[in-house]
């Protein structure tokens, strides 16, 4: 039994891996500055519930018996855990190194890449495999609503079979470490890197798929990678020539109906983009011997992932929705789905990171502007800053001013409390309050607080 530490264990990728190693009978310890600040207490208790020991992030967790300390990209060398590990000569490895080790140990390993939809597609593939009794290990970046009753944080499905499904992250280049049995590319759109860089990354990733690759035929940026693996299957909601094609997509009050191979199916998720996600998952599972019709049927009971257009509740005919959208494509997909239904949108978008907003802030605003009606309102607090050394040369106010120049009803708030008070002041029956933003769990807390105060 190895003694293993995780620095920044509250992160979605880190907490999932910590739980996997605990499941594999290791002695697991973790620290996180959020826990030290009294945040994410629910996740702290969930990790402790499965036997992971949580310490303050002050170096006290570590001793000479530790085999390794795993860190995330967000962890800097100034963190006391890192300094202490160096003093004790404890090997320090990145989260992606561990994910690569775990992933490589499985015979049928599926890596899901793409700029948007990775978490949902990973969850869908994992759910299909689990219900088809393939006993997969699934490591996800989001919380799986079908598995909320299990102990721990529900961002993993723990099994002992030959299958492993993971998200492949392109933002830090770790996608290059994986050699999958099946490479899945959901789409290629502007995010952390340029389109050219992403096409190179995803092209190499597709070519490495030993058992085949799945590529989105509707995404024009994916066209150059279609021919890079001899066993590539395509999916589409627009092109009938794709290997997996869904049509007659219809929004219904609690989800979306669609037709595949002349049979009618339903998803408990809104938006045509989620039908595309389903086709991606069904295509992947077909390479693993699961009939497409069986996979579509299984997905009728799929509940989705947390913070992906998740309805937190409804009070006085005002609906509060929580969403992870944080890049142009994700925002456009969410807005398209939201505008399929009636009702004014009160949109809060919390930008994440100064460098990402320099790269794609205006494009994100364009995605809002494209879909907003005259009565919709876009509200931005200041850019979310998770810590570290960064150049703060852009503000949410710059994005709001850009949106205003393009005739969008947008407002800036220097604090989120002021923004929240404004929502409480203007919200009325039939409105939908949508809270968007990445990597900040307190956005969800804000949603529940709004629901309580709107009663």
C-alpha positions as CSV (number, residue, x, y, z in Angstrom):
1,X,0.0,0.0,0.0
2,X,1.6,3.2,-1.2
3,X,1.4,6.5,0.7
4,X,0.4,9.2,-1.9
5,X,-0.3,12.9,-1.6
6,X,-2.4,15.2,-3.7
7,X,-1.8,19.0,-3.6
8,X,-5.0,20.9,-4.8
9,X,-7.1,17.8,-4.2
10,X,-10.4,19.7,-4.6
11,X,-10.0,20.2,-8.3
12,X,-12.2,18.0,-10.4
13,X,-9.4,16.1,-12.1
14,X,-7.4,15.7,-8.9
15,X,-10.3,14.6,-6.7
16,X,-11.3,12.0,-9.3
17,X,-7.8,10.5,-9.4
18,X,-7.4,10.6,-5.6
19,X,-10.6,8.5,-5.4
20,X,-9.4,6.1,-8.1
21,X,-6.1,5.4,-6.2
22,X,-8.0,5.0,-2.9
23,X,-10.2,2.5,-4.7
24,X,-7.1,0.6,-5.7
25,X,-6.1,0.3,-2.0
26,X,-3.5,3.1,-1.6
27,X,-3.2,5.4,1.4
28,X,-4.3,8.8,0.1
29,X,-3.7,12.2,1.6
30,X,-4.8,15.6,0.3
31,X,-4.6,19.4,0.8
32,X,-6.4,22.3,-0.9
33,X,-6.4,26.0,-0.3
34,X,-10.2,26.1,-0.8
35,X,-10.6,23.8,2.2
36,X,-8.3,26.0,4.2
37,X,-10.5,29.0,3.3
38,X,-13.7,27.2,4.4
39,X,-14.8,26.6,0.8
40,X,-15.9,23.4,-0.9
41,X,-16.7,21.8,2.5
42,X,-19.2,19.4,0.8
43,X,-16.4,18.0,-1.4
44,X,-14.0,17.8,1.6
45,X,-16.5,15.7,3.5
46,X,-17.1,13.5,0.5
47,X,-13.4,12.8,0.1
48,X,-13.1,12.0,3.8
49,X,-16.1,9.7,3.5
50,X,-14.1,7.4,1.2
51,X,-11.1,7.4,3.5
52,X,-8.9,10.2,2.1
53,X,-7.1,12.2,4.8
54,X,-7.3,15.9,4.4
55,X,-4.6,18.2,5.9
56,X,-4.0,22.0,5.8
57,X,-1.9,23.1,2.8
58,X,1.1,24.0,5.0
59,X,3.5,21.1,4.3
60,X,2.4,19.2,7.5
61,X,0.8,16.4,5.4
62,X,4.1,15.1,4.2
63,X,6.8,12.9,5.7
64,X,9.6,10.8,4.2
65,X,7.4,7.8,3.7
66,X,5.4,9.4,0.9
67,X,5.9,7.7,-2.5
68,X,4.9,10.7,-4.5
69,X,3.1,14.1,-4.4
70,X,0.8,14.8,-7.3
71,X,0.0,18.4,-8.3
72,X,-2.2,20.2,-10.8
73,X,-1.3,23.0,-13.3
74,X,-2.6,25.6,-10.9
75,X,-0.1,24.7,-8.2
76,X,3.0,27.0,-8.0
77,X,6.4,26.2,-6.6
78,X,5.8,28.7,-3.7
79,X,3.2,26.4,-2.1
80,X,4.5,25.0,1.2
81,X,3.6,21.4,0.2
82,X,5.9,21.7,-2.8
83,X,8.7,23.1,-0.8
84,X,8.3,20.4,1.9
85,X,8.3,17.6,-0.8
86,X,11.5,19.0,-2.2
87,X,13.1,19.1,1.2
88,X,12.2,15.4,1.8
89,X,13.1,14.4,-1.8
90,X,9.6,13.2,-2.5
91,X,9.0,12.9,-6.2
92,X,6.6,15.5,-7.5
93,X,4.5,14.6,-10.5
94,X,1.7,16.3,-12.5
95,X,-1.9,15.1,-12.4
96,X,-1.7,14.2,-16.1
97,X,1.3,11.9,-15.5
98,X,-0.9,9.9,-13.1
99,X,-3.9,9.9,-15.5
100,X,-1.6,8.6,-18.2
101,X,-0.4,5.8,-15.9
102,X,-3.9,4.7,-15.0
103,X,-5.2,5.1,-18.6
104,X,-2.4,3.1,-20.1
105,X,-3.0,0.1,-17.8
106,X,-6.4,-0.7,-19.5
107,X,-6.9,-2.8,-22.6
108,X,-9.8,-0.8,-24.0
109,X,-9.0,2.8,-23.2
110,X,-11.1,5.7,-24.6
111,X,-9.9,9.3,-24.4
112,X,-12.5,12.0,-25.2
113,X,-11.0,15.2,-26.6
114,X,-12.4,18.4,-28.1
115,X,-12.9,22.0,-27.1
116,X,-16.4,21.6,-25.9
117,X,-18.6,18.8,-24.6
118,X,-15.8,16.5,-23.3
119,X,-17.4,16.0,-19.9
120,X,-20.8,15.2,-21.2
121,X,-19.5,12.8,-23.9
122,X,-17.2,11.1,-21.4
123,X,-20.2,10.7,-19.0
124,X,-22.4,9.4,-21.8
125,X,-19.9,6.8,-23.0
126,X,-19.2,5.7,-19.4
127,X,-22.9,5.4,-18.6
128,X,-23.6,3.3,-21.8
129,X,-20.6,1.0,-20.9
130,X,-21.7,0.7,-17.3
131,X,-25.3,-0.1,-18.1
132,X,-24.1,-2.6,-20.8
133,X,-22.2,-4.4,-18.0
134,X,-18.8,-3.6,-19.4
135,X,-17.6,-2.5,-15.9
136,X,-15.7,0.7,-17.0
137,X,-13.5,2.9,-14.9
138,X,-14.7,6.5,-15.8
139,X,-12.7,9.6,-14.8
140,X,-14.7,12.8,-15.5
141,X,-14.2,16.5,-15.1
142,X,-17.8,17.0,-14.1
143,X,-20.2,15.5,-11.5
144,X,-22.3,12.6,-12.8
145,X,-26.0,13.1,-11.9
146,X,-26.8,9.3,-12.3
147,X,-24.2,8.5,-9.6
148,X,-24.9,11.1,-7.0
149,X,-26.0,8.5,-4.4
150,X,-22.5,6.8,-4.4
151,X,-20.0,7.6,-1.7
152,X,-17.4,10.3,-2.5
153,X,-17.5,12.9,-5.2
154,X,-19.5,11.5,-8.2
155,X,-16.9,12.4,-10.9
156,X,-15.8,8.8,-11.2
157,X,-17.4,5.4,-12.0
158,X,-15.3,2.8,-10.2
159,X,-15.2,-0.7,-11.7
160,X,-12.7,-3.5,-12.2
161,X,-13.2,-4.3,-15.9
162,X,-11.0,-3.8,-19.0
163,X,-12.5,-0.4,-20.0
164,X,-11.3,3.1,-19.1
165,X,-12.9,6.3,-20.2
166,X,-11.3,9.7,-19.6
167,X,-11.3,13.3,-20.7
168,X,-8.2,14.3,-22.7
169,X,-7.3,17.9,-21.9
170,X,-5.8,20.0,-24.7
171,X,-5.4,23.2,-22.7
172,X,-2.1,22.1,-21.0
173,X,-1.0,19.8,-23.9
174,X,-1.4,16.7,-21.7
175,X,-3.5,15.1,-24.5
176,X,-0.2,14.3,-26.2
177,X,0.6,11.8,-23.5
178,X,-2.2,9.4,-24.3
179,X,-2.2,6.5,-26.7
180,X,-5.9,5.5,-26.8
181,X,-7.7,2.5,-28.1
182,X,-10.3,4.9,-29.3
183,X,-9.6,8.7,-29.8
184,X,-12.7,10.9,-29.7
185,X,-12.7,14.5,-30.9
186,X,-16.1,16.2,-30.3
187,X,-15.2,19.4,-32.0
188,X,-12.4,22.0,-32.5
189,X,-13.1,25.6,-31.7
190,X,-11.3,28.6,-30.2
191,X,-10.4,28.1,-26.5
192,X,-7.0,28.1,-24.8
193,X,-5.0,27.8,-28.0
194,X,-5.3,28.9,-31.7
195,X,-7.2,26.8,-34.1
196,X,-4.0,25.8,-35.9
197,X,-2.4,24.6,-32.7
198,X,-5.5,22.6,-31.8
199,X,-5.8,21.0,-35.2
200,X,-2.2,19.8,-34.8
201,X,-2.8,18.5,-31.3
202,X,-6.1,16.7,-32.2
203,X,-4.7,15.4,-35.5
204,X,-1.9,13.6,-33.7
205,X,-4.4,12.4,-31.1
206,X,-6.7,10.9,-33.8
207,X,-3.9,9.2,-35.6
208,X,-2.9,7.4,-32.4
209,X,-6.2,5.6,-31.9
210,X,-5.3,1.9,-32.1
211,X,-8.9,0.8,-32.5
212,X,-10.3,3.8,-34.3
213,X,-11.4,7.4,-34.0
214,X,-14.6,9.4,-33.7
215,X,-14.8,12.8,-35.3
216,X,-17.5,15.5,-35.7
217,X,-18.5,15.9,-39.3
218,X,-20.4,19.1,-38.6
219,X,-17.4,20.9,-37.3
220,X,-15.5,22.5,-40.2
221,X,-12.3,22.9,-38.1
222,X,-12.2,19.1,-37.8
223,X,-12.2,18.4,-41.5
224,X,-8.3,18.3,-41.8
225,X,-8.2,15.4,-39.2
226,X,-10.9,13.2,-40.7
227,X,-8.5,11.1,-42.8
228,X,-5.7,10.7,-40.2
229,X,-7.0,7.4,-38.8
230,X,-8.0,4.5,-41.2
231,X,-10.9,3.5,-38.9
232,X,-12.6,6.9,-38.4
233,X,-16.3,7.1,-37.8
234,X,-18.2,10.4,-38.1
235,X,-21.3,11.7,-36.4
236,X,-23.6,14.6,-37.4
237,X,-26.9,16.3,-36.8
238,X,-26.7,18.1,-40.2
239,X,-25.0,15.8,-42.7
240,X,-26.8,12.6,-43.7
241,X,-23.6,11.1,-45.1
242,X,-22.1,10.8,-41.6
243,X,-21.8,7.3,-40.1
244,X,-24.1,8.3,-37.3
245,X,-26.8,10.9,-38.1
246,X,-29.6,12.2,-35.9
247,X,-32.5,14.1,-37.3
248,X,-35.9,15.6,-36.4
249,X,-34.5,17.2,-33.3
250,X,-37.3,18.7,-31.3
251,X,-37.1,20.6,-27.9
252,X,-39.7,19.4,-25.3
253,X,-40.3,20.8,-21.9
254,X,-37.9,18.4,-20.0
255,X,-35.4,17.5,-22.8
256,X,-35.0,16.9,-26.5
257,X,-36.5,14.3,-28.9
258,X,-34.6,13.1,-31.9
259,X,-34.7,10.3,-34.6
260,X,-31.8,7.9,-35.3
261,X,-32.1,5.2,-37.9
262,X,-35.9,5.8,-38.2
263,X,-36.4,5.2,-34.5
264,X,-37.5,7.9,-32.0
265,X,-35.5,8.6,-28.8
266,X,-35.5,11.1,-26.1
267,X,-32.7,12.8,-24.0
268,X,-33.2,14.3,-20.6
269,X,-31.0,17.2,-21.8
270,X,-31.9,20.3,-23.7
271,X,-30.2,21.5,-26.9
272,X,-29.4,20.0,-30.3
273,X,-25.8,20.0,-29.3
274,X,-26.6,17.4,-26.7
275,X,-28.1,15.2,-29.5
276,X,-24.7,15.6,-31.3
277,X,-23.0,14.6,-28.0
278,X,-25.2,11.5,-27.9
279,X,-24.3,10.5,-31.5
280,X,-20.6,10.9,-30.6
281,X,-21.0,8.6,-27.6
282,X,-23.1,6.1,-29.6
283,X,-20.5,6.0,-32.4
284,X,-17.7,5.4,-29.9
285,X,-19.6,2.5,-28.2
286,X,-20.3,0.9,-31.6
287,X,-16.5,0.3,-31.9
288,X,-16.8,-1.5,-28.6
289,X,-19.5,-3.9,-29.8
290,X,-22.6,-2.1,-28.4
291,X,-25.5,-1.8,-30.9
292,X,-26.3,1.9,-31.7
293,X,-30.0,1.3,-30.9
294,X,-29.1,-0.2,-27.6
295,X,-26.9,2.7,-26.8
296,X,-29.6,5.3,-27.7
297,X,-32.1,3.4,-25.5
298,X,-29.6,3.4,-22.6
299,X,-29.1,7.2,-22.9
300,X,-32.9,7.8,-22.4
301,X,-32.1,7.3,-18.7
302,X,-29.0,9.5,-18.7
303,X,-29.4,12.5,-16.4
304,X,-26.4,14.5,-17.5
305,X,-23.7,16.2,-15.5
306,X,-23.8,19.0,-13.0
307,X,-23.4,22.5,-14.1
308,X,-24.2,21.8,-17.8
309,X,-27.5,23.8,-18.2
310,X,-28.6,22.3,-14.9
311,X,-31.9,23.6,-13.6
312,X,-31.3,24.3,-9.9
313,X,-34.9,25.1,-9.3
314,X,-37.9,27.2,-10.0
315,X,-39.7,29.7,-7.7
316,X,-42.5,32.2,-8.4
317,X,-42.2,31.1,-12.1
318,X,-38.6,32.2,-12.2
319,X,-36.2,29.4,-13.2
320,X,-32.5,29.4,-12.1
321,X,-30.0,27.6,-14.3
322,X,-26.4,26.8,-13.6
323,X,-23.9,26.3,-16.6
324,X,-20.2,25.7,-17.0
325,X,-20.0,27.6,-20.4
326,X,-16.8,29.6,-20.6
327,X,-15.6,29.7,-24.2
328,X,-17.2,31.0,-27.4
329,X,-18.5,27.6,-28.6
330,X,-19.8,26.5,-25.2
331,X,-21.6,29.8,-24.8
332,X,-23.1,29.6,-28.3
333,X,-24.3,26.1,-27.7
334,X,-25.9,27.0,-24.4
335,X,-27.5,30.1,-25.8
336,X,-28.9,28.2,-28.8
337,X,-30.5,25.7,-26.4
338,X,-31.8,28.3,-24.1
339,X,-33.4,30.3,-26.9
340,X,-35.3,27.2,-28.0
341,X,-37.7,28.0,-25.1
342,X,-39.7,31.1,-24.2
343,X,-38.8,33.6,-21.5
344,X,-36.5,36.5,-20.9
345,X,-32.9,35.5,-20.1
346,X,-31.0,37.2,-17.2
347,X,-27.5,36.0,-17.9
348,X,-24.6,36.3,-15.5
349,X,-21.3,35.4,-17.1
350,X,-18.3,35.2,-14.8
351,X,-15.1,35.3,-17.0
352,X,-12.4,33.0,-16.0
353,X,-8.7,34.1,-16.2
354,X,-7.1,37.1,-17.6
355,X,-5.1,35.4,-20.4
356,X,-8.2,33.5,-21.7
357,X,-10.2,36.7,-21.8
358,X,-7.4,38.4,-23.8
359,X,-7.5,35.5,-26.2
360,X,-11.2,35.0,-26.6
361,X,-13.2,37.5,-24.5
362,X,-14.6,39.4,-27.6
363,X,-15.5,36.1,-29.2
364,X,-17.4,35.0,-26.1
365,X,-19.3,38.3,-26.2
366,X,-20.1,37.7,-29.8
367,X,-21.7,34.3,-28.9
368,X,-24.0,36.1,-26.4
369,X,-24.7,38.9,-28.8
370,X,-25.7,36.5,-31.7
371,X,-28.5,34.9,-29.6
372,X,-29.7,37.6,-27.2
373,X,-33.1,39.1,-27.8
374,X,-33.8,42.8,-27.1
375,X,-35.2,42.1,-23.6
376,X,-32.4,39.7,-22.5
377,X,-29.8,41.1,-20.1
378,X,-26.1,40.2,-19.8
379,X,-24.4,40.9,-16.4
380,X,-20.6,40.5,-15.8
381,X,-18.8,40.6,-12.5
382,X,-15.0,41.1,-12.5
383,X,-12.8,38.4,-14.0
384,X,-12.5,35.4,-11.7
385,X,-8.9,35.1,-10.3
386,X,-7.8,31.8,-8.7
387,X,-4.4,33.1,-7.6
388,X,-0.9,33.1,-8.9
389,X,1.2,35.5,-10.9
390,X,-0.7,36.9,-13.9
391,X,-0.9,40.1,-16.0
392,X,-4.2,41.9,-15.1
393,X,-4.5,44.1,-18.2
394,X,-8.1,43.3,-19.1
395,X,-11.3,43.7,-17.2
396,X,-14.9,42.5,-17.5
397,X,-15.7,46.2,-18.0
398,X,-13.8,46.0,-21.3
399,X,-16.0,43.1,-22.4
400,X,-19.2,44.8,-21.3
401,X,-18.2,48.0,-23.3
402,X,-17.6,45.8,-26.4
403,X,-21.0,44.1,-26.0
404,X,-22.7,47.5,-25.6
405,X,-21.0,48.8,-28.8
406,X,-22.7,45.9,-30.5
407,X,-26.1,46.8,-29.1
408,X,-26.3,44.2,-26.3
409,X,-28.0,45.1,-23.0
410,X,-24.9,44.5,-20.9
411,X,-23.9,45.7,-17.4
412,X,-20.7,45.5,-15.3
413,X,-20.6,45.0,-11.5
414,X,-17.4,45.4,-9.5
415,X,-18.7,42.8,-7.0
416,X,-20.9,39.7,-7.4
417,X,-23.0,40.8,-4.4
418,X,-24.1,43.9,-6.2
419,X,-24.8,41.8,-9.3
420,X,-26.9,39.4,-7.2
421,X,-28.9,42.2,-5.7
422,X,-29.6,43.6,-9.2
423,X,-31.0,40.2,-10.3
424,X,-33.2,40.1,-7.2
425,X,-34.5,43.5,-8.1
426,X,-35.4,42.9,-11.7
427,X,-36.3,39.2,-11.9
428,X,-40.0,38.6,-12.6
429,X,-42.3,35.6,-13.5
430,X,-41.3,33.6,-16.7
431,X,-37.6,34.9,-16.5
432,X,-34.8,32.4,-16.6
433,X,-31.7,33.4,-14.5
434,X,-28.7,31.7,-16.0
435,X,-25.4,31.7,-14.1
436,X,-22.4,30.9,-16.4
437,X,-18.7,30.4,-15.6
438,X,-16.0,27.9,-15.0
439,X,-13.9,26.6,-12.1
440,X,-15.7,28.4,-9.3
441,X,-18.1,26.2,-7.3
442,X,-19.5,29.2,-5.5
443,X,-21.5,30.0,-8.7
444,X,-23.8,27.1,-7.9
445,X,-24.1,28.3,-4.3
446,X,-25.1,31.7,-5.6
447,X,-27.8,30.0,-7.7
448,X,-29.4,28.3,-4.6
449,X,-29.1,31.6,-2.7
450,X,-31.0,33.4,-5.4
451,X,-33.7,30.7,-5.4
452,X,-34.1,31.1,-1.7
453,X,-34.4,34.9,-1.8
454,X,-36.7,34.9,-4.9
455,X,-39.4,32.9,-2.9
